[in-house]
Amino acid sequence: MDRLPWHDAQWARLRSPEGRARVPHALLLRGPAGTGKRRFAQRLARALLCHSPIEEEACGECRSCHLAAGGLHPDLHVIEPPEDRKQILIDQIRDLIGRVVLTASGGSRRAVVIAPAEAMNRPAANTLLKTLEEPPGDTVFLLVSDRSGLLPATIRSRCQALTFPCPPTPQAIAWLEEQAGSEATAAELLALAHGAPLHAVALGERRALRGSLSDDLESLMRGAADPVSVAERWAGHGLDETSWWLTGLVQDAIRLRAAPGRGGSDTGQLRSLAARASLAGWFRLLDACLAIRSALSRQFNLNERLALEDLALACGRSACDDSSTP
């Protein structure tokens, strides 16, 4: 797991002037998705458990490092939502507390990674709060959060915050060039990912979906596609990914409608699409997309098929305005 170059400042924050590690009992790693917070937490957890750390990094050779790399370390606990759920439940936190109060198996320390921390439901967060107030032994809690504002204030106040902003664009593009193979592609992916490099890598793998959704959006706006059939096809990608890409397309169309001279790699396609609705129509569609994004971020239990059908219908309705009106 390579160390990300834009994490140097965060690593430095955890060192005293004498160069010794100084990790509090609870860290809140906060910042936009795709900036590598979870990767940082994993590296830090392994370093804390390593028997022979080298310059505060895990050596990668000791028994502890081999166990951690295989996901088998008895003192490294990773808490995340179950595969069939969107929330971290109280039973998971109770089980965690039951394990961390025991004597550490491989040494004096235990490390707990909770990601995403905002996925804890209220009972789970309240149960964790009691442990954060009186942490057992030498246990370090690493809470990873894309939306730390959704965490209870009582949880945030018990943690030392470590912020992970998007890196400077030149640094992110240089790193992405190694992943994407060209500066132009790296810059485009980074723009689509709103500056988050790891998100940009993931988008590169799913980039074809943007073109497919653009075609669907245009067909819906022309009245040439059945919204229910389109929604059924979108269901294969899932509501989260579909609504994310659609939101980006709508935002780009709004920018082009408001500023026709704006450039971009797919400006020709977007210009034709943008002309199919007025700004008022585009903003209504954006409202529909953002309502779904907000509901997903708050972990509401949505009926995904119905939500996708509503979104497809909203795409068609957005073209009802006089498209000649700016």
Phi and psi in degrees as a GROMACS rama.xvg file:
@    title "Ramachandran Plot"
@    xaxis  label "Phi"
@    yaxis  label "Psi"
@TYPE xy
-65.8932  144.076  ASP-2
-75.1984  129.8  ARG-3
-77.3077  133.159  LEU-4
-64.3661  -25.4076  PRO-5
-85.2446  6.06689  TRP-6
-95.1415  2.99131  HIS-7
-59.0609  -40.9766  ASP-8
-64.965  -37.3426  ALA-9
-69.8759  -38.4561  GLN-10
-63.8048  -39.8059  TRP-11
-63.9883  -33.4731  ALA-12
-61.4148  -26.5486  ARG-13
-91.1236  6.66069  LEU-14
-115.114  141.14  ARG-15
-77.3499  167.996  SER-16
-57.5162  -24.5608  PRO-17
-83.037  -2.92195  GLU-18
91.0499  1.52096  GLY-19
-87.8531  146.47  ARG-20
-67.6577  139.363  ALA-21
-136.186  88.9263  ARG-22
-104.19  122.945  VAL-23
-69.3543  169.621  PRO-24
-71.8502  -17.4626  HIS-25
-145.704  123.26  ALA-26
-117.205  135.15  LEU-27
-106.469  108.793  LEU-28
-91.7511  106.226  LEU-29
-122.405  151.326  ARG-30
152.39  176.51  GLY-31
-61.2297  152.793  PRO-32
-62.6337  146.135  ALA-33
88.2172  9.77454  GLY-34
-99.8505  -0.564662  THR-35
92.3041  22.1789  GLY-36
-63.1048  -42.3134  LYS-37
-67.8117  -38.1606  ARG-38
-62.352  -40.9069  ARG-39
-60.9202  -45.0433  PHE-40
-61.5937  -40.5302  ALA-41
-65.6746  -42.7443  GLN-42
-63.5217  -43.3184  ARG-43
-64.7012  -42.286  LEU-44
-61.2103  -42.5557  ALA-45
-66.7447  -37.0535  ARG-46
-65.7077  -38.9692  ALA-47
-64.5926  -32.4681  LEU-48
-93.2441  -11.3666  LEU-49
-65.2792  139.537  CYS-50
-77.4996  -26.4129  HIS-51
-137.421  65.1475  SER-52
-63.044  146.122  PRO-53
-114.516  112.993  ILE-54
50.4347  48.0454  GLU-55
66.6945  13.4726  GLU-56
-111.276  150.902  GLU-57
-61.9385  140.18  ALA-58
-72.559  -28.0004  CYS-59
81.8976  -1.58473  GLY-60
-117.575  -25.0618  GLU-61
-75.2336  171.045  CYS-62
-61.3867  -39.0562  ARG-63
-61.7191  -42.9359  SER-64
-65.0749  -39.6232  CYS-65
-66.2892  -39.8637  HIS-66
-66.4504  -41.95  LEU-67
-65.3547  -40.9224  ALA-68
-63.4178  -31.3373  ALA-69
-90.1244  2.88306  GLY-70
71.6197  24.2262  GLY-71
-116.476  6.00919  LEU-72
-71.4605  125.009  HIS-73
-69.4999  -15.2442  PRO-74
-107.24  8.05139  ASP-75
-112.876  114.069  LEU-76
-115.707  123.28  HIS-77
-112.895  120.618  VAL-78
-112.557  122.761  ILE-79
-146.684  165.694  GLU-80
-61.0327  142.881  PRO-81
-58.8359  158.806  PRO-82
-57.1681  -34.6023  GLU-83
-96.9273  9.88563  ASP-84
-132.179  161.347  ARG-85
-104.735  -6.30156  LYS-86
-117.595  152.904  GLN-87
-89.3355  126.989  ILE-88
-98.7324  162.302  LEU-89
-61.8762  -34.5794  ILE-90
-63.7324  -34.3877  ASP-91
-65.1646  -41.073  GLN-92
-70.4395  -39.3254  ILE-93
-61.7138  -42.7537  ARG-94
-64.0579  -40.8963  ASP-95
-59.6077  -48.2442  LEU-96
-61.3535  -38.9714  ILE-97
-62.0819  -30.442  GLY-98
-83.7412  -38.4486  ARG-99
-76.0282  -17.4194  VAL-100
-76.8908  -13.0562  VAL-101
-76.7706  162.722  LEU-102
-65.6237  135.516  THR-103
-58.3353  139.551  ALA-104
-81.92  -42.4281  SER-105
-100.316  -4.54848  GLY-106
174.556  -153.465  GLY-107
-91.6838  -16.2366  SER-108
-108.257  155.524  ARG-109
-130.591  148.363  ARG-110
-127.981  136.387  ALA-111
-124.589  125.476  VAL-112
-112.105  122.391  VAL-113
-116.574  115.591  ILE-114
-147.292  128.531  ALA-115
-79.7143  137.995  PRO-116
-62.6899  -32.1561  ALA-117
-70.5798  -6.8581  GLU-118
-78.3147  -10.8445  ALA-119
-64.75  129.366  MET-120
-74.4017  171.523  ASN-121
-57.7845  -47.1085  ARG-122
-60.1788  -39.2132  PRO-123
-64.9881  -43.4485  ALA-124
-63.2233  -41.2626  ALA-125
-64.5316  -36.8585  ASN-126
-69.1114  -40.5273  THR-127
-65.5389  -34.4163  LEU-128
-55.4821  -42.001  LEU-129
-61.2627  -36.2672  LYS-130
-75.3713  -36.0354  THR-131
-65.3856  -30.9087  LEU-132
-70.9187  -34.2871  GLU-133
-133.906  74.7868  GLU-134
-63.5102  137.594  PRO-135
-77.7393  124.677  PRO-136
55.1513  -144.506  GLY-137
-97.3741  63.2794  ASP-138
-104.161  133.581  THR-139
-112.18  124.784  VAL-140
-100.214  127.331  PHE-141
-117.258  103.579  LEU-142
-97.154  119.503  LEU-143
-103.047  126.114  VAL-144
-142.503  128.684  SER-145
-84.0447  -26.356  ASP-146
-132.949  73.3897  ARG-147
-64.8711  -20.6359  SER-148
-65.0416  -18.6316  GLY-149
-81.8818  -12.0835  LEU-150
-76.4353  145.723  LEU-151
-57.7548  143.111  PRO-152
-58.4469  -31.0812  ALA-153
-66.5417  -34.9464  THR-154
-69.6981  -47.3328  ILE-155
-60.3743  -37.1018  ARG-156
-70.7388  -18.9306  SER-157
-90.0805  -2.0447  ARG-158
-117.269  150.453  CYS-159
-88.2209  125.402  GLN-160
-83.3497  138.405  ALA-161
-127.417  112.575  LEU-162
-93.1252  138.829  THR-163
-121.259  87.4106  PHE-164
-75.8997  167.873  PRO-165
-63.8139  140.516  CYS-166
-71.3851  164.683  PRO-167
-55.2734  141.86  PRO-168
-55.4275  -46.9682  THR-169
-59.4543  -40.126  PRO-170
-66.3111  -42.1643  GLN-171
-65.588  -41.5256  ALA-172
-65.6291  -41.5907  ILE-173
-59.4634  -41.8746  ALA-174
-68.8359  -41.1118  TRP-175
-68.1648  -29.9704  LEU-176
-56.1347  -37.2301  GLU-177
-67.1077  -27.564  GLU-178
-89.9184  -42.2425  GLN-179
-91.2678  -24.9531  ALA-180
96.1985  -14.4736  GLY-181
-150.723  149.294  SER-182
-66.5784  -38.5152  GLU-183
-63.5804  -45.0396  ALA-184
-66.1932  -40.1305  THR-185
-61.9676  -44.4036  ALA-186
-64.6233  -39.4466  ALA-187
-67.8235  -44.1215  GLU-188
-64.4432  -38.9795  LEU-189
-64.4794  -38.2998  LEU-190
-64.6985  -41.8712  ALA-191
-63.5914  -32.9029  LEU-192
-89.3481  8.57445  ALA-193
55.3658  37.0001  HIS-194
90.5919  0.511343  GLY-195
-94.969  108.152  ALA-196
-61.2085  -44.9146  PRO-197
-67.0568  -33.1368  LEU-198
-65.424  -38.0319  HIS-199
-61.8914  -39.9096  ALA-200
-61.4134  -45.504  VAL-201
-63.4303  -38.1571  ALA-202
-66.6517  -34.6386  LEU-203
-59.0716  -33.6786  GLY-204
-75.4248  -19.1181  GLU-205
-120.605  19.7181  ARG-206
-62.7493  -32.2972  ARG-207
-60.6523  -25.0659  ALA-208
-64.4232  -33.4634  LEU-209
-60.2858  -44.7227  ARG-210
-65.0295  -40.0985  GLY-211
-63.3068  -43.8569  SER-212
-68.7847  -32.9258  LEU-213
-62.7677  -42.4928  SER-214
-63.1892  -43.0037  ASP-215
-62.6028  -42.2162  ASP-216
-62.2154  -43.0563  LEU-217
-65.7549  -41.0691  GLU-218
-63.4384  -41.5201  SER-219
-64.9631  -39.2322  LEU-220
-71.8938  -26.3526  MET-221
-83.76  -8.89848  ARG-222
75.8711  19.6931  GLY-223
-98.4169  3.20821  ALA-224
-133.666  148.623  ALA-225
-84.4231  119.828  ASP-226
-56.3022  -37.1772  PRO-227
-66.9654  -41.4325  VAL-228
-66.4731  -40.3048  SER-229
-63.9843  -43.8671  VAL-230
-61.7965  -36.1459  ALA-231
-64.1757  -38.8743  GLU-232
-69.0383  -39.912  ARG-233
-63.7401  -28.4594  TRP-234
-60.0693  -25.4166  ALA-235
-67.0791  -23.3561  GLY-236
-93.3318  -19.4071  HIS-237
92.0562  152.374  GLY-238
-65.6533  -40.6437  LEU-239
-61.3367  -52.9509  ASP-240
-68.5757  -42.1132  GLU-241
-61.7622  -47.0011  THR-242
-67.6869  -32.3316  SER-243
-64.6518  -49.8894  TRP-244
-64.4609  -41.288  TRP-245
-62.8954  -40.8339  LEU-246
-59.0086  -43.5062  THR-247
-64.1246  -41.3633  GLY-248
-61.9025  -44.3269  LEU-249
-64.5086  -42.0132  VAL-250
-62.6034  -40.8261  GLN-251
-66.2995  -38.4102  ASP-252
-64.5115  -39.1773  ALA-253
-63.0877  -43.5464  ILE-254
-61.4013  -41.8572  ARG-255
-68.5364  -37.7717  LEU-256
-66.0095  -37.5645  ARG-257
-81.4076  -30.787  ALA-258
-135.875  84.0674  ALA-259
-57.6904  -22.6377  PRO-260
-81.524  -1.31723  GLY-261
-64.8375  137.955  ARG-262
-92.4056  -177.134  GLY-263
153.897  161.055  GLY-264
-68.4181  -30.9268  SER-265
-115.931  34.2298  ASP-266
-60.4064  -39.8052  THR-267
-58.6577  -47.6767  GLY-268
-63.8492  -44.1832  GLN-269
-68.5352  -34.6944  LEU-270
-62.4448  -42.1181  ARG-271
-64.2069  -41.0535  SER-272
-67.5818  -44.5111  LEU-273
-60.35  -30.884  ALA-274
-73.2882  -8.49536  ALA-275
-81.7315  -6.81369  ARG-276
-146.65  156.05  ALA-277
-76.5016  169.937  SER-278
-58.9133  -37.7573  LEU-279
-62.042  -41.6385  ALA-280
-65.1677  -41.2821  GLY-281
-64.8735  -40.2349  TRP-282
-68.3335  -31.8819  PHE-283
-65.624  -40.0521  ARG-284
-67.2741  -38.4968  LEU-285
-61.392  -40.7702  LEU-286
-58.5065  -41.5437  ASP-287
-64.8394  -41.751  ALA-288
-65.2401  -44.6337  CYS-289
-68.7488  -30.3363  LEU-290
-63.0935  -39.9687  ALA-291
-69.9133  -42.4755  ILE-292
-60.7455  -39.8324  ARG-293
-64.9022  -43.4509  SER-294
-63.1207  -39.0892  ALA-295
-66.8859  -40.2526  LEU-296
-66.3391  -28.9157  SER-297
-91.542  5.62395  ARG-298
60.9025  35.5561  GLN-299
-68.167  148.946  PHE-300
-84.221  89.3643  ASN-301
-88.1161  146.723  LEU-302
-80.2742  103.599  ASN-303
-61.8785  -40.3863  GLU-304
-64.0954  -44.7396  ARG-305
-65.9814  -39.243  LEU-306
-63.6733  -39.3716  ALA-307
-68.2349  -37.7115  LEU-308
-64.6168  -42.3002  GLU-309
-61.7956  -38.5195  ASP-310
-67.2915  -41.5937  LEU-311
-64.2881  -40.6594  ALA-312
-63.5441  -39.668  LEU-313
-63.364  -34.2909  ALA-314
-62.2556  -43.1308  CYS-315
-66.6679  -41.8623  GLY-316
-67.2327  -26.5262  ARG-317
-63.9562  -20.8636  SER-318
-90.3165  4.80011  ALA-319
-72.5305  -23.3401  CYS-320
-69.2624  163.059  ASP-321
-67.5369  109.247  ASP-322
-69.762  -10.8639  SER-323
-78.7111  -12.0289  SER-324
-82.6288  124.741  THR-325
